[in-house]
């Protein structure tokens, strides 16, 4: 039989595992075009930024990229100007109901507070 303290420790371990994010995520809806690092410069795939944090980004794309792939992303502002080119490694990929792909990516270098604010405007 488990003692109450043991049960609490198991509950705490499971809770910690379910939420591993170190950064606050912000929902957003920005356009992007991305390509694998080292890929052909003119060949890009359009997509949408679904959420963003200082440490990573979630993208919806029509193309799947394998985990481990480093992407160069041109993130566009609301006025369609390129705000910045970001580099991130694909960490996980999920097929969506509309046959698009949701990619969870970690930035190669975390964003500064200023960069994060500029992208969220």
N, C-alpha and C positions, 0 to 999 in steps of 0.2 A: 504494500500500500504506500502511496506517495504521501509524504508529509506536506502540509500547506506551504512551507518555505520552498520545497523542491518544485511544487507545482507553479509557484510564482516565478521561480528562476526559469523554468521552461517557457512560461508565457512571455517573460521579458525577452528571452532569446529569440522566440518566434516573431515577436513584434519588431525587434531590431532588424531582423532579416527582411521583413516585408517592406521596410522603408529605408533604403540605403543611400538616398540622395543627400549629397553634401551641400547642394546649392538650391536656392529658391528659384522655382520655375515661374515664368511669366507667359501666359497665353498670348499669342500674337498671330497675325495673318499677313505675312510679308512674302513677296515673290522672291524666288531665287533661281539661279541657274548653276548647276554644279557639274564637275568633271572629276574623274580620278586624277590624283596627282601623278604627273608623268604622262597623262593621256593627251590626245591630240588637242591642241589649243582651240580649234574652231568647233569641236564637238562637245556640246553641253546639253544637259537635260534639264528642262524647266521643272520647277517644283514650288512647294509652299512651305514656309516655316510655320510649324504648328505651335511650338513653344520654345522657349529660350531661357538659358540661365548663364551665369558667369562661366560655368564649367562645360556646358554642352548645348545641343540643339536637337530638336525633333523635326524631321523633314518628311513631307509626303511627296513621293515621286512616282512616276509611271514605270520606272526602271529599278530593278533590284541591284544593290551593291553588296558584296560579301562582307561580313564582319572582318575587321582588320584593314579594310581599304581606307586610304586617306583621301578625302575629298577636298577640293578647292571650291568654295561657294561664293558667288557674287550675290550678296544680299541687297535687294532693292528697297528703297524707301517708298513711301506712299506716292511721291511724285515721279516714280520710276527711275530716279537717279540711283546709281550704285553707291551705297553707303560704304561698303567695305568688302574686301575679299577675306573670307575666313577659312581656316584649315581645321578639319576635324576628322577623327578616325571613327568609322562605323563600328558600333559596339553590338547592336542587335537590330534585327530586321523582322517586321511582321507584315504579312499579307493582310490587306484590308478588304472589307466587303465589296468595294467597288473595283477590285483587282489592282488597286494601286498599292504601294509599299510605304510603310512607316518605318523610317530609319532613326534610331537613337544614336547620336554621335557625341563623342567627347572632344572638346577643342584641344588642339595640340598645345596651346597656351591659353589659360583662362582669360576671359575678357576682364578689362578693368571696369570699375563702376561707371566711368565716363562713357566707355564704349557701349556698355549695356544700356545705359540711359539713352544714348543716341539711337540705338537700334529699336528701342521700345517706343520712341516718339512717333 
